[in-house]
């Protein structure tokens, strides 16, 4: 297996350090490293330029959101490589790239595993799901290594979604018959401070995606969205 690591970052000069450090420690097992910066103005670019990691591709320019940046990234990766997104503030598990490169699982289109979820530097839980649970909820996207041809055939992420396009992508990949492989190893460490982990928009998009693929009825989707909005309203009133 040849691995392409892609990092998406925007104004995260502090968080990008641990991401870069994790890549540096495993650089010999990373075939290529790509950084897509959204035009940071907080010193992030300086941190990257002064780090011990030399990316194969480093782009800094404005974008139209995280999935627009991720689409830029996978298009720059080498043919045949498995692509994993390790976005700013997230980091790879120690030695996982070595383990993956030396494994015999590169025949699978999408390899995924366990993620350690962290908030304020505290480990909250470790979680991972087999693809058979995809109809219930998203598998752990920060752990997914996706062969480039999957992105090409599916035309990448649908940028109409702002926070849950990875779920839409994986459902399309499964429907298209691509081969998934779940491994019971921690692959990535995920910072729960990210946008999709904190926004009601992500939950609403997920419900709409489930309706799109006939996993929810129209009435059930509408009711659950109403519940989310009422809950958010009640919390704002209590505050």
N, C-alpha and C positions, 0 to 999 in steps of 0.2 A: 504493500500500500504506500502510495506517495501522498503526502499531506500538504494541502495549502491552507494556511491560517490567514483569516481576514479579520481585521479589527476595525470597527466603526467607532468614531469618536467625534465629539463636539464639546468644546469648552469643559474639559475634564483633566486639567493638568495634574491634579493629585491622583485621581483614580487610574490614569493611564500608566502610572509607574509600576504598579503590581502586575498589570497586564504585560507590559514590556519585560519585566523581570522573569515572568513565567515562560515567555517565549525564548529569552536569552538562555535559560537553563536547559532548554530542549532543542535549541536551534539546529543541531546536527541531524535531528530526525524530522525537521520541518523542511520540506522540499522548497517551499517559497512562502514568504511572508508579505502580506499586502495590507497597507493602512489607508483607509479612506477617512479623511478628516473633513468635517463640514464647514471649514473656514473659521476655525477657532481663533478667538481674540484674547484668551486668558493666559497664554503662555504654553499651551499644550504643544504647539508646533516646536517650540524651543526645547521642551522636555524630550520630545521624540528625536529631534536632531542631535541632542547631547547624550542620548542613551547609548548603552553598549550594543543595542540591536540595530542592525542595518537592514531595513526592509528592502525587498526586491522591487517593490512599487510603493511609492508614497504620494498620494494625491491630496491636496488641500484646496477645496473649493466649495462654494455653497451647494446645497442639494435641496431636494423637495421632501425630505423626511427620511427616516431610517431605512425603509424598504427601497427607496430610490438609491440610497448609498449602498445598500447590500447588493442591489442589482448591478451597480457599477463594479462592485468588488468581484463577484463571481465571474463576470465577463472577462476579467483580467487574469483569471487563474488558468493554469496550464491544462490542456486536454488530458483526460484520463485520471487526473488527480481527484482525491476526495477532499472536499472543502468543508472546513469548520469555521464558524464565526465565533471568535472570542472577543467580544466587544469591550470597550473601555470599562474598567473597574472589575471585570470578570478575569479569571485566570485558569489556566490548565492545571490539572492534577499532576503532581510530580511523576515523572517517568512515563506518563501515559502515551506520549508520542512514540517512544521506544517500543512500548508494548504493542501498540497498534501496527507500527511498521513491520515488526517481526512476526506478527500474527498471520494466519492463513485465511483472513476474512475479507480480502480485497475483492473477492468475487461478488460480494453483496453491493447493491447500489447505495443503500443508506445504512450506516452503522450508528447505533445510538446506545446510550447506557445511563449511568446514574449521575445525578448532579447534586452537589452539596450547596444548599441555599443559605446565604449569609446576609445578615443585616447588622449594621453598626459593628462590624468585625466579630459578631457572635454567630456561631453555627446554630441554625434553627432546626434543620432536618436534612436528611439525605433521601432522595427520591428518584425513581426511574420506573418507566412503564413499558411493557411490550406493546408493539403496534396494534395488537388486538383490542387495546383499550382506546384507540384513537377515536372511536365513535362516541366515547364518553367525554374525553377531553384531550388536549394537546399532549404529546409526548414531550420530553425535556429537550427543547430545541437547542439550548447551549451545548448539548452533548452530541448533536447530530453531525456526522461526517457524510456528506452527500457528493456522489460522483458528479463531475461537471456536466456530463451528458444528460443527467436528470434535469438540471436547470435549463439546459438548452431545449430539451423536448417540451418542457412545461412553460417555457418563456419566463422563468424566474418567478418572483413574487408579484402578486397583484397589488399595485400601488394605490388602488382605491381604498384599501384597508390601511389604517394608520398604525395600528398596534397589534393586530392579530393575523396578519397575512401569512405568517409562518404556519399557522394551523390550516388555513386554506391550501397552502402549498403541499403540506404533508397529506392531506386528504386527496388531493389531485394525484399525488405520487402513488398512493396506495391504489386508487382507482385505475391508474394506468398500468398496474402490474409490476412496478419496480420491487426488487427484493430488499426487505428490511432484515437487519440482524441486531437483536438486543443482546448486549453483554453486561454482565453484572460486575462492572468496574466503574469507579468514579472517574469520569472523564473531565468534567469541568466544575468550576466553583462559580456560582452565580450570585451577583449582588442584587438583592431585592429592592434596591433604591431606584431601579430602572423605571422608565415610563409605563410600560405595559403592566407592571406589577402594582402600580398605584392608581390606575385610572379606571373609572367606570366605563369609559369608552371601549377599553379592551374587552370587558365582559359583554357589552352590548354587541360588539362586532362578532364575538364568538357565537353568540346566540343567532345572529343573522347568518353566519356561515353554516351553522347546523341546519337552519331552515332551508338554506340554499341547496344543501345536499340531502334534503328530505329526512333529516335526523330529528326534526321538530316540526310539529304542525304550525300553521300560521297563527292560530289562536294561542297556542302554548308559547310561542316565541314572543308574541305581543304582550302576553300576561307577565312573562318573566322580565321583559324589558321594563314594563310598568313597575314591577316590584323593585327593580334596581333603582329606578328614578325616585320612587317614593322613599326608599331607604336613604338615599343620598339627601333628599330634601329634609327628612326627619333629623338626620345627623346634623345638618346645617342649622336647623332650628334650635336643637339642643345646645349647640356651641354658642 
